[in-house]
Amino acid sequence: MASCDKQTFSNITPEQFTCICQQIKSKFGVTLPGDSGQITQSGFTVERDYDSQTQEFKVQCLDSPVFPPCAMINQSIQAVVDGCA
């Protein structure tokens, strides 16, 4: 699968970023160590970067199993971020 579109979220406080990481672990079983990097788990490869100075969080699914489509993956990420806003 080709990579999904990168998502950029602005005005994400350190507390919100902590919430996002906790929700991703709770909902998807994925632990995001640190503020940036790449992680592969269960066939998904995700790259993320959080900058606490600019309060910008960027995330992109680089690879996934054939299903689900990018739209569903990005909607799931958006829902987690919205839930912590």
PDB file of N, CA, C and O in Angstrom:
ATOM      1  N   MET A   1       0.831  -1.176   0.000  1.00  0.00           N
ATOM      2  CA  MET A   1       0.000   0.000   0.000  1.00  0.00           C
ATOM      3  C   MET A   1       0.879   1.243   0.000  1.00  0.00           C
ATOM      4  O   MET A   1       1.934   1.267   0.634  1.00  0.00           O
ATOM      5  N   ALA A   2       0.446   2.260  -0.703  1.00  0.00           N
ATOM      6  CA  ALA A   2       1.149   3.540  -0.684  1.00  0.00           C
ATOM      7  C   ALA A   2       0.847   4.237   0.634  1.00  0.00           C
ATOM      8  O   ALA A   2      -0.155   3.942   1.286  1.00  0.00           O
ATOM      9  N   SER A   3       1.705   5.148   1.015  1.00  0.00           N
ATOM     10  CA  SER A   3       1.500   5.845   2.277  1.00  0.00           C
ATOM     11  C   SER A   3       0.274   6.754   2.199  1.00  0.00           C
ATOM     12  O   SER A   3      -0.117   7.220   1.129  1.00  0.00           O
ATOM     13  N   CYS A   4      -0.307   6.983   3.356  1.00  0.00           N
ATOM     14  CA  CYS A   4      -1.460   7.886   3.475  1.00  0.00           C
ATOM     15  C   CYS A   4      -0.961   9.326   3.526  1.00  0.00           C
ATOM     16  O   CYS A   4       0.228   9.575   3.725  1.00  0.00           O
ATOM     17  N   ASP A   5      -1.874  10.262   3.347  1.00  0.00           N
ATOM     18  CA  ASP A   5      -1.527  11.671   3.459  1.00  0.00           C
ATOM     19  C   ASP A   5      -1.076  11.981   4.882  1.00  0.00           C
ATOM     20  O   ASP A   5      -1.629  11.453   5.847  1.00  0.00           O
ATOM     21  N   LYS A   6      -0.079  12.830   5.003  1.00  0.00           N
ATOM     22  CA  LYS A   6       0.380  13.282   6.315  1.00  0.00           C
ATOM     23  C   LYS A   6      -0.670  14.213   6.905  1.00  0.00           C
ATOM     24  O   LYS A   6      -1.236  15.057   6.209  1.00  0.00           O
ATOM     25  N   GLN A   7      -0.917  14.046   8.187  1.00  0.00           N
ATOM     26  CA  GLN A   7      -1.845  14.925   8.892  1.00  0.00           C
ATOM     27  C   GLN A   7      -1.032  15.820   9.824  1.00  0.00           C
ATOM     28  O   GLN A   7      -0.106  15.357  10.489  1.00  0.00           O
ATOM     29  N   THR A   8      -1.384  17.093   9.866  1.00  0.00           N
ATOM     30  CA  THR A   8      -0.730  18.045  10.749  1.00  0.00           C
ATOM     31  C   THR A   8      -1.781  18.675  11.642  1.00  0.00           C
ATOM     32  O   THR A   8      -2.789  19.202  11.171  1.00  0.00           O
ATOM     33  N   PHE A   9      -1.526  18.609  12.950  1.00  0.00           N
ATOM     34  CA  PHE A   9      -2.444  19.169  13.942  1.00  0.00           C
ATOM     35  C   PHE A   9      -1.714  20.292  14.677  1.00  0.00           C
ATOM     36  O   PHE A   9      -0.592  20.111  15.150  1.00  0.00           O
ATOM     37  N   SER A  10      -2.357  21.439  14.765  1.00  0.00           N
ATOM     38  CA  SER A  10      -1.768  22.612  15.413  1.00  0.00           C
ATOM     39  C   SER A  10      -2.374  22.818  16.797  1.00  0.00           C
ATOM     40  O   SER A  10      -3.439  22.292  17.118  1.00  0.00           O
ATOM     41  N   ASN A  11      -1.664  23.598  17.601  1.00  0.00           N
ATOM     42  CA  ASN A  11      -2.111  23.960  18.944  1.00  0.00           C
ATOM     43  C   ASN A  11      -2.323  22.734  19.835  1.00  0.00           C
ATOM     44  O   ASN A  11      -3.292  22.670  20.591  1.00  0.00           O
ATOM     45  N   ILE A  12      -1.418  21.767  19.742  1.00  0.00           N
ATOM     46  CA  ILE A  12      -1.469  20.572  20.573  1.00  0.00           C
ATOM     47  C   ILE A  12      -0.518  20.791  21.753  1.00  0.00           C
ATOM     48  O   ILE A  12       0.702  20.787  21.587  1.00  0.00           O
ATOM     49  N   THR A  13      -1.082  20.980  22.930  1.00  0.00           N
ATOM     50  CA  THR A  13      -0.275  21.201  24.122  1.00  0.00           C
ATOM     51  C   THR A  13       0.417  19.898  24.529  1.00  0.00           C
ATOM     52  O   THR A  13       0.014  18.820  24.091  1.00  0.00           O
ATOM     53  N   PRO A  14       1.448  19.991  25.358  1.00  0.00           N
ATOM     54  CA  PRO A  14       2.081  18.763  25.848  1.00  0.00           C
ATOM     55  C   PRO A  14       1.087  17.831  26.554  1.00  0.00           C
ATOM     56  O   PRO A  14       1.195  16.610  26.437  1.00  0.00           O
ATOM     57  N   GLU A  15       0.129  18.397  27.277  1.00  0.00           N
ATOM     58  CA  GLU A  15      -0.890  17.584  27.942  1.00  0.00           C
ATOM     59  C   GLU A  15      -1.772  16.865  26.928  1.00  0.00           C
ATOM     60  O   GLU A  15      -2.124  15.702  27.121  1.00  0.00           O
ATOM     61  N   GLN A  16      -2.124  17.549  25.860  1.00  0.00           N
ATOM     62  CA  GLN A  16      -2.931  16.925  24.811  1.00  0.00           C
ATOM     63  C   GLN A  16      -2.128  15.830  24.101  1.00  0.00           C
ATOM     64  O   GLN A  16      -2.679  14.784  23.760  1.00  0.00           O
ATOM     65  N   PHE A  17      -0.837  16.065  23.879  1.00  0.00           N
ATOM     66  CA  PHE A  17      -0.008  15.048  23.240  1.00  0.00           C
ATOM     67  C   PHE A  17       0.073  13.803  24.117  1.00  0.00           C
ATOM     68  O   PHE A  17       0.022  12.683  23.610  1.00  0.00           O
ATOM     69  N   THR A  18       0.197  13.990  25.421  1.00  0.00           N
ATOM     70  CA  THR A  18       0.204  12.855  26.351  1.00  0.00           C
ATOM     71  C   THR A  18      -1.116  12.097  26.255  1.00  0.00           C
ATOM     72  O   THR A  18      -1.122  10.866  26.228  1.00  0.00           O
ATOM     73  N   CYS A  19      -2.220  12.812  26.203  1.00  0.00           N
ATOM     74  CA  CYS A  19      -3.537  12.199  26.050  1.00  0.00           C
ATOM     75  C   CYS A  19      -3.616  11.408  24.748  1.00  0.00           C
ATOM     76  O   CYS A  19      -4.126  10.287  24.735  1.00  0.00           O
ATOM     77  N   ILE A  20      -3.118  11.979  23.658  1.00  0.00           N
ATOM     78  CA  ILE A  20      -3.131  11.300  22.356  1.00  0.00           C
ATOM     79  C   ILE A  20      -2.363   9.988  22.446  1.00  0.00           C
ATOM     80  O   ILE A  20      -2.841   8.955  21.977  1.00  0.00           O
ATOM     81  N   CYS A  21      -1.186  10.021  23.041  1.00  0.00           N
ATOM     82  CA  CYS A  21      -0.374   8.799  23.183  1.00  0.00           C
ATOM     83  C   CYS A  21      -1.100   7.759  24.026  1.00  0.00           C
ATOM     84  O   CYS A  21      -1.075   6.572  23.703  1.00  0.00           O
ATOM     85  N   GLN A  22      -1.746   8.194  25.105  1.00  0.00           N
ATOM     86  CA  GLN A  22      -2.487   7.267  25.961  1.00  0.00           C
ATOM     87  C   GLN A  22      -3.672   6.655  25.223  1.00  0.00           C
ATOM     88  O   GLN A  22      -3.944   5.462  25.360  1.00  0.00           O
ATOM     89  N   GLN A  23      -4.370   7.461  24.449  1.00  0.00           N
ATOM     90  CA  GLN A  23      -5.521   6.960  23.706  1.00  0.00           C
ATOM     91  C   GLN A  23      -5.107   5.988  22.597  1.00  0.00           C
ATOM     92  O   GLN A  23      -5.798   5.001  22.346  1.00  0.00           O
ATOM     93  N   ILE A  24      -4.000   6.264  21.947  1.00  0.00           N
ATOM     94  CA  ILE A  24      -3.506   5.364  20.904  1.00  0.00           C
ATOM     95  C   ILE A  24      -3.134   4.020  21.518  1.00  0.00           C
ATOM     96  O   ILE A  24      -3.400   2.968  20.936  1.00  0.00           O
ATOM     97  N   LYS A  25      -2.516   4.061  22.698  1.00  0.00           N
ATOM     98  CA  LYS A  25      -2.166   2.814  23.383  1.00  0.00           C
ATOM     99  C   LYS A  25      -3.426   2.060  23.801  1.00  0.00           C
ATOM    100  O   LYS A  25      -3.509   0.843  23.633  1.00  0.00           O
ATOM    101  N   SER A  26      -4.392   2.773  24.339  1.00  0.00           N
ATOM    102  CA  SER A  26      -5.631   2.161  24.820  1.00  0.00           C
ATOM    103  C   SER A  26      -6.469   1.585  23.678  1.00  0.00           C
ATOM    104  O   SER A  26      -6.964   0.463  23.778  1.00  0.00           O
ATOM    105  N   LYS A  27      -6.630   2.340  22.606  1.00  0.00           N
ATOM    106  CA  LYS A  27      -7.516   1.929  21.508  1.00  0.00           C
ATOM    107  C   LYS A  27      -6.866   0.963  20.524  1.00  0.00           C
ATOM    108  O   LYS A  27      -7.528   0.077  19.984  1.00  0.00           O
ATOM    109  N   PHE A  28      -5.557   1.140  20.291  1.00  0.00           N
ATOM    110  CA  PHE A  28      -4.901   0.372  19.235  1.00  0.00           C
ATOM    111  C   PHE A  28      -3.773  -0.523  19.745  1.00  0.00           C
ATOM    112  O   PHE A  28      -3.208  -1.305  18.980  1.00  0.00           O
ATOM    113  N   GLY A  29      -3.445  -0.412  21.027  1.00  0.00           N
ATOM    114  CA  GLY A  29      -2.393  -1.243  21.595  1.00  0.00           C
ATOM    115  C   GLY A  29      -0.994  -0.860  21.142  1.00  0.00           C
ATOM    116  O   GLY A  29      -0.075  -1.676  21.195  1.00  0.00           O
ATOM    117  N   VAL A  30      -0.833   0.371  20.700  1.00  0.00           N
ATOM    118  CA  VAL A  30       0.450   0.848  20.182  1.00  0.00           C
ATOM    119  C   VAL A  30       1.031   1.870  21.152  1.00  0.00           C
ATOM    120  O   VAL A  30       0.376   2.855  21.492  1.00  0.00           O
ATOM    121  N   THR A  31       2.247   1.633  21.588  1.00  0.00           N
ATOM    122  CA  THR A  31       2.952   2.578  22.445  1.00  0.00           C
ATOM    123  C   THR A  31       3.840   3.456  21.586  1.00  0.00           C
ATOM    124  O   THR A  31       4.642   2.957  20.798  1.00  0.00           O
ATOM    125  N   LEU A  32       3.696   4.766  21.739  1.00  0.00           N
ATOM    126  CA  LEU A  32       4.512   5.718  20.987  1.00  0.00           C
ATOM    127  C   LEU A  32       5.618   6.238  21.894  1.00  0.00           C
ATOM    128  O   LEU A  32       5.394   7.151  22.689  1.00  0.00           O
ATOM    129  N   PRO A  33       6.815   5.659  21.777  1.00  0.00           N
ATOM    130  CA  PRO A  33       7.914   6.123  22.625  1.00  0.00           C
ATOM    131  C   PRO A  33       8.470   7.455  22.130  1.00  0.00           C
ATOM    132  O   PRO A  33       8.783   7.607  20.949  1.00  0.00           O
ATOM    133  N   GLY A  34       8.587   8.402  23.028  1.00  0.00           N
ATOM    134  CA  GLY A  34       9.168   9.694  22.666  1.00  0.00           C
ATOM    135  C   GLY A  34       8.237  10.553  21.841  1.00  0.00           C
ATOM    136  O   GLY A  34       7.084  10.204  21.590  1.00  0.00           O
ATOM    137  N   ASP A  35       8.774  11.690  21.427  1.00  0.00           N
ATOM    138  CA  ASP A  35       7.986  12.666  20.675  1.00  0.00           C
ATOM    139  C   ASP A  35       8.006  12.448  19.170  1.00  0.00           C
ATOM    140  O   ASP A  35       7.138  12.953  18.457  1.00  0.00           O
ATOM    141  N   SER A  36       8.987  11.702  18.685  1.00  0.00           N
ATOM    142  CA  SER A  36       9.061  11.511  17.235  1.00  0.00           C
ATOM    143  C   SER A  36       9.696  10.169  16.918  1.00  0.00           C
ATOM    144  O   SER A  36      10.325   9.530  17.762  1.00  0.00           O
ATOM    145  N   GLY A  37       9.506   9.770  15.675  1.00  0.00           N
ATOM    146  CA  GLY A  37      10.088   8.523  15.214  1.00  0.00           C
ATOM    147  C   GLY A  37       9.099   7.714  14.406  1.00  0.00           C
ATOM    148  O   GLY A  37       8.022   8.183  14.038  1.00  0.00           O
ATOM    149  N   GLN A  38       9.494   6.501  14.146  1.00  0.00           N
ATOM    150  CA  GLN A  38       8.704   5.587  13.332  1.00  0.00           C
ATOM    151  C   GLN A  38       8.481   4.307  14.130  1.00  0.00           C
ATOM    152  O   GLN A  38       9.383   3.827  14.815  1.00  0.00           O
ATOM    153  N   ILE A  39       7.273   3.760  14.034  1.00  0.00           N
ATOM    154  CA  ILE A  39       6.954   2.527  14.735  1.00  0.00           C
ATOM    155  C   ILE A  39       6.184   1.617  13.779  1.00  0.00           C
ATOM    156  O   ILE A  39       5.347   2.071  13.000  1.00  0.00           O
ATOM    157  N   THR A  40       6.491   0.315  13.861  1.00  0.00           N
ATOM    158  CA  THR A  40       5.777  -0.680  13.075  1.00  0.00           C
ATOM    159  C   THR A  40       5.179  -1.694  14.028  1.00  0.00           C
ATOM    160  O   THR A  40       5.862  -2.251  14.888  1.00  0.00           O
ATOM    161  N   GLN A  41       3.878  -1.920  13.854  1.00  0.00           N
ATOM    162  CA  GLN A  41       3.180  -2.896  14.687  1.00  0.00           C
ATOM    163  C   GLN A  41       1.939  -3.378  13.948  1.00  0.00           C
ATOM    164  O   GLN A  41       1.211  -2.584  13.352  1.00  0.00           O
ATOM    165  N   SER A  42       1.707  -4.684  13.995  1.00  0.00           N
ATOM    166  CA  SER A  42       0.519  -5.305  13.398  1.00  0.00           C
ATOM    167  C   SER A  42       0.351  -4.944  11.919  1.00  0.00           C
ATOM    168  O   SER A  42      -0.774  -4.800  11.440  1.00  0.00           O
ATOM    169  N   GLY A  43       1.446  -4.799  11.209  1.00  0.00           N
ATOM    170  CA  GLY A  43       1.381  -4.500   9.783  1.00  0.00           C
ATOM    171  C   GLY A  43       1.284  -3.021   9.453  1.00  0.00           C
ATOM    172  O   GLY A  43       1.297  -2.655   8.278  1.00  0.00           O
ATOM    173  N   PHE A  44       1.187  -2.172  10.450  1.00  0.00           N
ATOM    174  CA  PHE A  44       1.104  -0.725  10.240  1.00  0.00           C
ATOM    175  C   PHE A  44       2.454  -0.096  10.564  1.00  0.00           C
ATOM    176  O   PHE A  44       3.082  -0.438  11.566  1.00  0.00           O
ATOM    177  N   THR A  45       2.893   0.822   9.711  1.00  0.00           N
ATOM    178  CA  THR A  45       4.082   1.620   9.987  1.00  0.00           C
ATOM    179  C   THR A  45       3.644   3.074  10.023  1.00  0.00           C
ATOM    180  O   THR A  45       3.086   3.597   9.058  1.00  0.00           O
ATOM    181  N   VAL A  46       3.906   3.715  11.152  1.00  0.00           N
ATOM    182  CA  VAL A  46       3.478   5.092  11.355  1.00  0.00           C
ATOM    183  C   VAL A  46       4.686   5.938  11.752  1.00  0.00           C
ATOM    184  O   VAL A  46       5.512   5.537  12.572  1.00  0.00           O
ATOM    185  N   GLU A  47       4.759   7.106  11.151  1.00  0.00           N
ATOM    186  CA  GLU A  47       5.800   8.067  11.498  1.00  0.00           C
ATOM    187  C   GLU A  47       5.105   9.269  12.125  1.00  0.00           C
ATOM    188  O   GLU A  47       4.087   9.750  11.628  1.00  0.00           O
ATOM    189  N   ARG A  48       5.682   9.745  13.238  1.00  0.00           N
ATOM    190  CA  ARG A  48       5.083  10.899  13.883  1.00  0.00           C
ATOM    191  C   ARG A  48       6.163  11.812  14.413  1.00  0.00           C
ATOM    192  O   ARG A  48       7.300  11.403  14.651  1.00  0.00           O
ATOM    193  N   ASP A  49       5.766  13.085  14.595  1.00  0.00           N
ATOM    194  CA  ASP A  49       6.677  14.082  15.129  1.00  0.00           C
ATOM    195  C   ASP A  49       5.847  15.094  15.906  1.00  0.00           C
ATOM    196  O   ASP A  49       4.895  15.676  15.385  1.00  0.00           O
ATOM    197  N   TYR A  50       6.224  15.289  17.151  1.00  0.00           N
ATOM    198  CA  TYR A  50       5.575  16.308  17.976  1.00  0.00           C
ATOM    199  C   TYR A  50       6.624  17.318  18.396  1.00  0.00           C
ATOM    200  O   TYR A  50       7.672  16.951  18.928  1.00  0.00           O
ATOM    201  N   ASP A  51       6.339  18.591  18.157  1.00  0.00           N
ATOM    202  CA  ASP A  51       7.224  19.680  18.552  1.00  0.00           C
ATOM    203  C   ASP A  51       6.502  20.507  19.614  1.00  0.00           C
ATOM    204  O   ASP A  51       5.557  21.233  19.307  1.00  0.00           O
ATOM    205  N   SER A  52       6.947  20.395  20.846  1.00  0.00           N
ATOM    206  CA  SER A  52       6.279  21.105  21.944  1.00  0.00           C
ATOM    207  C   SER A  52       6.461  22.618  21.846  1.00  0.00           C
ATOM    208  O   SER A  52       5.652  23.372  22.387  1.00  0.00           O
ATOM    209  N   GLN A  53       7.512  23.069  21.163  1.00  0.00           N
ATOM    210  CA  GLN A  53       7.737  24.516  21.014  1.00  0.00           C
ATOM    211  C   GLN A  53       6.686  25.140  20.091  1.00  0.00           C
ATOM    212  O   GLN A  53       6.113  26.182  20.409  1.00  0.00           O
ATOM    213  N   THR A  54       6.442  24.502  18.961  1.00  0.00           N
ATOM    214  CA  THR A  54       5.456  25.016  18.000  1.00  0.00           C
ATOM    215  C   THR A  54       4.066  24.449  18.254  1.00  0.00           C
ATOM    216  O   THR A  54       3.085  24.902  17.665  1.00  0.00           O
ATOM    217  N   GLN A  55       3.990  23.449  19.140  1.00  0.00           N
ATOM    218  CA  GLN A  55       2.750  22.735  19.461  1.00  0.00           C
ATOM    219  C   GLN A  55       2.111  22.148  18.202  1.00  0.00           C
ATOM    220  O   GLN A  55       0.901  22.234  17.994  1.00  0.00           O
ATOM    221  N   GLU A  56       2.962  21.551  17.374  1.00  0.00           N
ATOM    222  CA  GLU A  56       2.512  20.936  16.140  1.00  0.00           C
ATOM    223  C   GLU A  56       2.775  19.432  16.183  1.00  0.00           C
ATOM    224  O   GLU A  56       3.873  18.993  16.524  1.00  0.00           O
ATOM    225  N   PHE A  57       1.765  18.659  15.836  1.00  0.00           N
ATOM    226  CA  PHE A  57       1.854  17.206  15.804  1.00  0.00           C
ATOM    227  C   PHE A  57       1.605  16.749  14.378  1.00  0.00           C
ATOM    228  O   PHE A  57       0.553  17.025  13.801  1.00  0.00           O
ATOM    229  N   LYS A  58       2.581  16.050  13.815  1.00  0.00           N
ATOM    230  CA  LYS A  58       2.465  15.523  12.451  1.00  0.00           C
ATOM    231  C   LYS A  58       2.486  14.008  12.541  1.00  0.00           C
ATOM    232  O   LYS A  58       3.285  13.434  13.281  1.00  0.00           O
ATOM    233  N   VAL A  59       1.611  13.363  11.790  1.00  0.00           N
ATOM    234  CA  VAL A  59       1.540  11.907  11.801  1.00  0.00           C
ATOM    235  C   VAL A  59       1.174  11.420  10.402  1.00  0.00           C
ATOM    236  O   VAL A  59       0.364  12.026   9.701  1.00  0.00           O
ATOM    237  N   GLN A  60       1.801  10.297  10.017  1.00  0.00           N
ATOM    238  CA  GLN A  60       1.541   9.734   8.696  1.00  0.00           C
ATOM    239  C   GLN A  60       1.667   8.227   8.758  1.00  0.00           C
ATOM    240  O   GLN A  60       2.656   7.694   9.263  1.00  0.00           O
ATOM    241  N   CYS A  61       0.659   7.544   8.241  1.00  0.00           N
ATOM    242  CA  CYS A  61       0.726   6.093   8.091  1.00  0.00           C
ATOM    243  C   CYS A  61       1.486   5.816   6.795  1.00  0.00           C
ATOM    244  O   CYS A  61       1.038   6.172   5.705  1.00  0.00           O
ATOM    245  N   LEU A  62       2.647   5.172   6.939  1.00  0.00           N
ATOM    246  CA  LEU A  62       3.503   4.913   5.780  1.00  0.00           C
ATOM    247  C   LEU A  62       3.184   3.590   5.096  1.00  0.00           C
ATOM    248  O   LEU A  62       3.412   3.427   3.898  1.00  0.00           O
ATOM    249  N   ASP A  63       2.648   2.636   5.880  1.00  0.00           N
ATOM    250  CA  ASP A  63       2.336   1.326   5.324  1.00  0.00           C
ATOM    251  C   ASP A  63       1.301   0.656   6.208  1.00  0.00           C
ATOM    252  O   ASP A  63       1.305   0.835   7.426  1.00  0.00           O
ATOM    253  N   SER A  64       0.414  -0.116   5.597  1.00  0.00           N
ATOM    254  CA  SER A  64      -0.603  -0.836   6.347  1.00  0.00           C
ATOM    255  C   SER A  64      -1.038  -2.054   5.542  1.00  0.00           C
ATOM    256  O   SER A  64      -0.751  -2.163   4.350  1.00  0.00           O
ATOM    257  N   PRO A  65      -1.734  -2.967   6.212  1.00  0.00           N
ATOM    258  CA  PRO A  65      -2.318  -4.074   5.460  1.00  0.00           C
ATOM    259  C   PRO A  65      -3.280  -3.518   4.404  1.00  0.00           C
ATOM    260  O   PRO A  65      -3.628  -2.338   4.448  1.00  0.00           O
ATOM    261  N   VAL A  66      -3.702  -4.342   3.475  1.00  0.00           N
ATOM    262  CA  VAL A  66      -4.581  -3.900   2.384  1.00  0.00           C
ATOM    263  C   VAL A  66      -5.828  -3.203   2.931  1.00  0.00           C
ATOM    264  O   VAL A  66      -6.278  -2.202   2.374  1.00  0.00           O
ATOM    265  N   PHE A  67      -6.376  -3.727   4.010  1.00  0.00           N
ATOM    266  CA  PHE A  67      -7.532  -3.097   4.641  1.00  0.00           C
ATOM    267  C   PHE A  67      -7.107  -2.631   6.005  1.00  0.00           C
ATOM    268  O   PHE A  67      -6.411  -3.405   6.663  1.00  0.00           O
ATOM    269  N   PRO A  68      -7.420  -1.519   6.491  1.00  0.00           N
ATOM    270  CA  PRO A  68      -8.372  -0.522   6.040  1.00  0.00           C
ATOM    271  C   PRO A  68      -7.751   0.508   5.102  1.00  0.00           C
ATOM    272  O   PRO A  68      -6.529   0.643   5.039  1.00  0.00           O
ATOM    273  N   PRO A  69      -8.596   1.231   4.375  1.00  0.00           N
ATOM    274  CA  PRO A  69      -8.091   2.269   3.472  1.00  0.00           C
ATOM    275  C   PRO A  69      -7.577   3.483   4.249  1.00  0.00           C
ATOM    276  O   PRO A  69      -7.887   3.661   5.427  1.00  0.00           O
ATOM    277  N   CYS A  70      -6.792   4.306   3.571  1.00  0.00           N
ATOM    278  CA  CYS A  70      -6.212   5.505   4.200  1.00  0.00           C
ATOM    279  C   CYS A  70      -7.271   6.408   4.818  1.00  0.00           C
ATOM    280  O   CYS A  70      -7.053   6.972   5.890  1.00  0.00           O
ATOM    281  N   ALA A  71      -8.402   6.547   4.164  1.00  0.00           N
ATOM    282  CA  ALA A  71      -9.445   7.424   4.713  1.00  0.00           C
ATOM    283  C   ALA A  71      -9.855   6.962   6.107  1.00  0.00           C
ATOM    284  O   ALA A  71     -10.056   7.785   6.999  1.00  0.00           O
ATOM    285  N   MET A  72      -9.979   5.665   6.295  1.00  0.00           N
ATOM    286  CA  MET A  72     -10.380   5.130   7.595  1.00  0.00           C
ATOM    287  C   MET A  72      -9.259   5.285   8.624  1.00  0.00           C
ATOM    288  O   MET A  72      -9.515   5.601   9.786  1.00  0.00           O
ATOM    289  N   ILE A  73      -8.032   5.064   8.198  1.00  0.00           N
ATOM    290  CA  ILE A  73      -6.880   5.228   9.093  1.00  0.00           C
ATOM    291  C   ILE A  73      -6.788   6.673   9.564  1.00  0.00           C
ATOM    292  O   ILE A  73      -6.663   6.930  10.761  1.00  0.00           O
ATOM    293  N   ASN A  74      -6.849   7.617   8.628  1.00  0.00           N
ATOM    294  CA  ASN A  74      -6.736   9.030   8.985  1.00  0.00           C
ATOM    295  C   ASN A  74      -7.922   9.499   9.825  1.00  0.00           C
ATOM    296  O   ASN A  74      -7.754  10.345  10.703  1.00  0.00           O
ATOM    297  N   GLN A  75      -9.115   8.965   9.570  1.00  0.00           N
ATOM    298  CA  GLN A  75     -10.272   9.314  10.403  1.00  0.00           C
ATOM    299  C   GLN A  75     -10.072   8.827  11.831  1.00  0.00           C
ATOM    300  O   GLN A  75     -10.444   9.518  12.780  1.00  0.00           O
ATOM    301  N   SER A  76      -9.491   7.653  11.991  1.00  0.00           N
ATOM    302  CA  SER A  76      -9.239   7.118  13.331  1.00  0.00           C
ATOM    303  C   SER A  76      -8.246   7.990  14.083  1.00  0.00           C
ATOM    304  O   SER A  76      -8.428   8.256  15.271  1.00  0.00           O
ATOM    305  N   ILE A  77      -7.199   8.437  13.399  1.00  0.00           N
ATOM    306  CA  ILE A  77      -6.215   9.331  14.019  1.00  0.00           C
ATOM    307  C   ILE A  77      -6.879  10.663  14.382  1.00  0.00           C
ATOM    308  O   ILE A  77      -6.666  11.188  15.476  1.00  0.00           O
ATOM    309  N   GLN A  78      -7.669  11.198  13.478  1.00  0.00           N
ATOM    310  CA  GLN A  78      -8.374  12.469  13.721  1.00  0.00           C
ATOM    311  C   GLN A  78      -9.290  12.342  14.940  1.00  0.00           C
ATOM    312  O   GLN A  78      -9.357  13.262  15.755  1.00  0.00           O
ATOM    313  N   ALA A  79      -9.989  11.227  15.074  1.00  0.00           N
ATOM    314  CA  ALA A  79     -10.897  11.029  16.209  1.00  0.00           C
ATOM    315  C   ALA A  79     -10.139  11.015  17.531  1.00  0.00           C
ATOM    316  O   ALA A  79     -10.616  11.557  18.528  1.00  0.00           O
ATOM    317  N   VAL A  80      -8.964  10.400  17.544  1.00  0.00           N
ATOM    318  CA  VAL A  80      -8.150  10.370  18.770  1.00  0.00           C
ATOM    319  C   VAL A  80      -7.709  11.783  19.124  1.00  0.00           C
ATOM    320  O   VAL A  80      -7.818  12.192  20.280  1.00  0.00           O
ATOM    321  N   VAL A  81      -7.213  12.530  18.149  1.00  0.00           N
ATOM    322  CA  VAL A  81      -6.758  13.902  18.405  1.00  0.00           C
ATOM    323  C   VAL A  81      -7.934  14.763  18.869  1.00  0.00           C
ATOM    324  O   VAL A  81      -7.800  15.524  19.827  1.00  0.00           O
ATOM    325  N   ASP A  82      -9.065  14.653  18.210  1.00  0.00           N
ATOM    326  CA  ASP A  82     -10.255  15.427  18.612  1.00  0.00           C
ATOM    327  C   ASP A  82     -10.689  15.083  20.028  1.00  0.00           C
ATOM    328  O   ASP A  82     -11.133  15.961  20.767  1.00  0.00           O
ATOM    329  N   GLY A  83     -10.567  13.824  20.414  1.00  0.00           N
ATOM    330  CA  GLY A  83     -10.950  13.391  21.742  1.00  0.00           C
ATOM    331  C   GLY A  83     -10.052  13.938  22.850  1.00  0.00           C
ATOM    332  O   GLY A  83     -10.421  13.925  24.024  1.00  0.00           O
ATOM    333  N   CYS A  84      -8.892  14.411  22.470  1.00  0.00           N
ATOM    334  CA  CYS A  84      -7.948  14.962  23.452  1.00  0.00           C
ATOM    335  C   CYS A  84      -7.869  16.483  23.390  1.00  0.00           C
ATOM    336  O   CYS A  84      -7.130  17.099  24.158  1.00  0.00           O
ATOM    337  N   ALA A  85      -8.615  17.082  22.493  1.00  0.00           N
ATOM    338  CA  ALA A  85      -8.575  18.544  22.325  1.00  0.00           C
ATOM    339  C   ALA A  85      -9.386  19.248  23.387  1.00  0.00           C
ATOM    340  O   ALA A  85      -9.460  20.477  23.393  1.00  0.00           O
TER     341      ALA A  85
END
